[in-house]
Amino acid sequence: MRSTTTTTWSGHVPPFSITDALRGVCAVTVTPFDRAGELDRRSTARLARHIAQGGVNAITVGGSVGEYMSLTAAEALAVLTETIAAVDGALPVLGATGFDLRSAIERAQAAVAAGAAGVMVHQPHHPFRSAEGWSSYHQRIADELDPSPIVLYINDAGIGPSEIGWLAERCPNIAAVKYAVPDPPRMASLASGVDDRLVWLCGLAERWAPAFWAAGARALRPGWPTSTPPWRWRCSALCNVVTRSAANECGCSLSRLRRSVRRAAAHPASAWLRRLSLHTGSSPRQPFALLSARSQDRRWRRRRQ
């Protein structure tokens, strides 16, 4: 018998609804490396505390900005456990999973066993992906993790309401959808055609926030809290935005922080961290690469304005 009340989490603080925690700003962390290219555990913990101090609702470890696809299973779990220990129950920490089905289930189970409040499932990329295969992939993961909450990560415009609705109907522990397709009307259409219990999250850069908020998104999953000083991104103003005008105001302030997320195949977040003295690690792992020093300085000056 599958459970029907699945979206709660209990850590070192009183239990609360994970769907409530997903509304607002859910920061996505980068992964610090040392000069040898290995995980920098100490900086990982410092980074987690730095983000938590800014007032975000939750943290996701292992997103795209965290170079999840470049990490081994052991490394991904190590980053997650360090982050969970660092925030010490102050807010929920979500893990991530992906790759082939068996690996995805094993990684997700390991994340939950380590104390993750839920798991974000990366969009599976395959040249011959089918709608049925996409749906069954996520159903298997959700079934194995039930009752732990699941966040779908969708960056494929081919995923439609039939697939999402089919999953939502069969998997009550699917709590949210991180939508990373640059098409707010498409997201609005999807959201209107599926279970309204799902929380929809804007999975793109902050400049998309107003349009996605108008389309029904009620959360951001940004990487900028990683590198922006806490006093610049106190998140209380974002948590209860309910009107388009407020969303537009919010989007304008965010766009001043981050007018350009990254250029193709470039990962400036590690440079930002070094400038903030959070760590002095190596470059990101391939296929990412750091921006040029000139580009880094220009972006940094914009974020100081």
N, C-alpha and C positions, 0 to 999 in steps of 0.2 A: 504494500500500500504506500503510494507516494504521499509525502506530506503536502499540505496546502498552505502552511504558514512558514515561509522559508527565509524571509529576508530580514532576519535580525542577527545581530552580532554581539557577543559579550566578551570584553577584554578585561582590563584592569579598571574600567569605568562601568557605570550601570549600563545594562543592555539598551540599545536603541535600534531604530529601524535603519538598515543599511541604505534603503531607498531615500530616506531623509538625508543621510550623510552624503549621498551622491549628488544632491541638489546644491548648486552653488559652484565652488571652485575645487576641483579635485586635481591636485598638482601631479605632474608626471616627472619623475626624477631622471637625471642623467646618471651614468655609471662612471665613477672616478677610477682612473687607472694610475699606477705609479710609473716611474720612468722605465721600468723593465717591462711594462705592458701588462702587469698583473693587477688584479683588483686591489684597490686601496681601501681597506676596511675602515681604517680610522677616519678617512675623509668621507666615506659613505655615511658613517654615523653623524659626523658633524653636519653634513649636508641635510640629513633628515631632520635634525634639530633646528637647523636654520629655516627650513621650509615650515615646520610645525609652528614656529614662533610667529609666522606671518598671518595666522588665522585661517588657513585653508580648511575645508571640510573633510578632506581625505587625501591620501597619497596613493598613487599607483606606481609600483615598482616593476620595471620591465616593459615600458612602452617603447614606441619607436625611437623617441629621443634618448631612451636609455640603452639603445643598441642591443635590444633583446636578442635579435637574430644573430648577433656576434658572440653571444655568451654560451658557454657550455651549461648543461643542466646544473652542475655543481656550483658554477659561478652565479647563475641566476638565483639559486636558492640562498647562496651566501649573502648576496646583496639584499635580498628580502629579509633574512633573519637579522642582519645588522640594522636595517631600517626599523623593523618592528621593535627591536630592543631599544633603539635610540629614542623613539617616541613614547615608549613605555605606557601604552594604552591611552594616550591623550587623544588620539583620533584613529580611525580605522585605516589600515594599510592593506591595499589590494595587491595580489600578485598577478602574474601573467602566465600564459601558456600558448603553445602553438606547435608548429611542425606536424609530423605524421600523427595519426590518431593515437597510437600506443604511447608515443612520447608525450603528447599533449595531456593525456589522462594521467600519466605518471607524474609529470611536472605539476599539474594542477593539484593532485592529491598531496604531493610533497609541500606545496605552498600552503594548503589548508592545514596540514599537520604542523607546519611551522608557526601557525597563528594568523595567517592571512584572513582578513574579513570577507574575502571573496576573490574571484579570479576573473581577469579580463582575457578573453579568447581572441588572439590575433586572427585576422582575416587569412584563411588558408589560400595560398597562391598555387595554382596548378593550371597548366595550359589547357587541360580538358575538364575543368570544373563543371559540374552539372548542378542544377538547382536541388535535385534529390540528394546528391552527394554532399552538398554544403549543409543541407538541413540535417541529414543523418549524422554527419560529423559533429555538429554542435549538440544534437540530442544525446549522443553517446557520452560526450563530456559532461553535459548537465546531469544525466542520469547517474553517472559515477560519482559526481560531487554532491548530489542532493543530500542535505538541504542547503549547502553553501551557495551564496548568491553568485550569479554569472553575469558578466557584462559582455555583450557582443560588440566586437570591433569591426565595423563595416566600412571599407573603402572601395567597394565595388558597386558601381551604379546598376549592375545587373541583378543585384539582390532586390527582390520585390516584396510586396505585402503578403503574398501567399506563403513565401518561405518564412518570413518573420512571424506571421500569424500562426502558422502551423507549429512553429517552435514554442511560441508563447502559450498556446493552448495545451501543449503536452508537457511543458517544462516550467512549472510554477516558480522554480528558483532562478529563472532568467529575470533579472531585475532591471536591466538597463541596456540601452543601445548607444554606443559611441559611434556617431555618424560622421565620417570623414570624406564624404563626397561633396565637392563644391557646388551644391545644388539645393539651396534651402527649400524651394517649392517641392522638390522631390521628397525631401525629408518630411515636409508637412503632409504630403499625400500618404506616405508610409505610416506616419504616426496616427493619422485619422482612420486608417483601415485596420489597426490591430488593437490589442488589449490596452486600455488606457492606464493600466497599472504600471506600464513600462516607463522608466525615466529616460528621456532622450537627451543626449549630451552632444554639444558642438565639439567635434573632433578636429577642427581646423584652427588656423591661427586666429588670434584675438580679433583681428579686423572683421572676421566673419560673425562675431558674436551678435551684433544687432539683428542681422538678417536671420540667423538661426533662432534667435530668441523669438522673433516675430513668427517664425515657423513652428514654434512649439518646444524648442530645446530649453531645458531648465538647468543646464550645467555647462561648465567649461572644463576641458581637460588639458590645460596649458603646460608648457615647459618653462615659461618665464619665471615662475616663483623660484626655480632652481638658482637663477643668477641675479635676481633683482633684490636689493636690500629690503628687509621687511617693511620699513616705513614707507616704501613706495608701493607696496601691494597688499596693504591690509584689506582683507577681502569682504568685510561686512557689507559694503555697499553693493556687492554682487549677489549676495545670498537671497535677497527678496525682491529682485527686479521683476516687476509684473506689467509694466507698460512699455510700449514701443519707444516713447520718448526717453524713458529711463535707460532702456537698453542702448539707444543711440548715444546718450551721454556717456554711458559706461564704455561703449566701443570706441568713442573718440579718445578717451583717456588712455585706454589700453593701446590704441594704435600709436600714440605718442611714445609709449614704452617700447613698442616693437613694430615698427612700420614694415619691416621686412624680416621674415622668419629665418630664412636661409636661402642661399642660392643652390642650384642643383648640385647634389653630391657633396655638400659642405655641411659641417657640424660645428657651429661656433660656440656651443654651450660650454665645452671644456675650457675654451679661452676665457669666457666670462668668469668661470669659477676661479681660474688662476688669478684674474684681476681682482677678484674679491678675497683672495688669500684663503679660500676654502681648501684648495689643494694645489700641488705643483706637479701634476701628473704628466703623463705622456700624451701624445695625440690619440684621438679616437681610433678604433680599429677599422680596418678596411671592411666595406668599401667607402666608409666616410673619410673625410679629410678636413683638416682645419682650414679656415679662411686665411687669406694672406694677412700679414700684420697690418697693412693699410686698411683693409676691410674691417678687421677686428676693431681698430681704433675708431674708425668712422661709426660703426655700430655702437660702440661703447659710449661715444660722445652723445649720440642720439638718446641713449637710455639715461644719461645723466641730466638731460634737459628737463 
